[in-house]
Amino acid sequence: MTKAIKLLTALPPPQRGRLMELAREVSFPEDTRIFEPGGTADRFWVLRSGAVSLTQRVSSLQQATVASLGAGDLLGWSWLFPPYRWDFGAEAFSPVRAYEFDAAAVLALCDEDPRLGLTLVRSVAEILAHRLEMTRGQLMEQYALHRRGSL
């Protein structure tokens, strides 16, 4: 299993410093919808405090929480990949403070500093791989519980 990493601590100090020059401090009250599936993914956040639920619509009336994020976690990766649309929704589960990054500015920085760009993309890939493994484990547990219940 991959190890959980935090984006900012995964970057070497000089690269982290360059990225942080683009950060803007923001906050979201509890129960705020931060983004919706299908919306334009033009920014991302690194959570400083609080909790965010990533949600997936199951039906027109129901949504399921697919992940919970906390301090240090990356919120949003769709800004890296066409068509630059959110795959999930995100909601503040508690009051949240975060660093917000404009995707266009970060991508321009990555073009200017390819080493930072490669490190950033590799870090995001590691984060996504870890989340995928965690989700797969949860699905396997649910499947096993469902199978036991139907015997």
Disulfide bonds with the S-S distance in Angstrom:
none
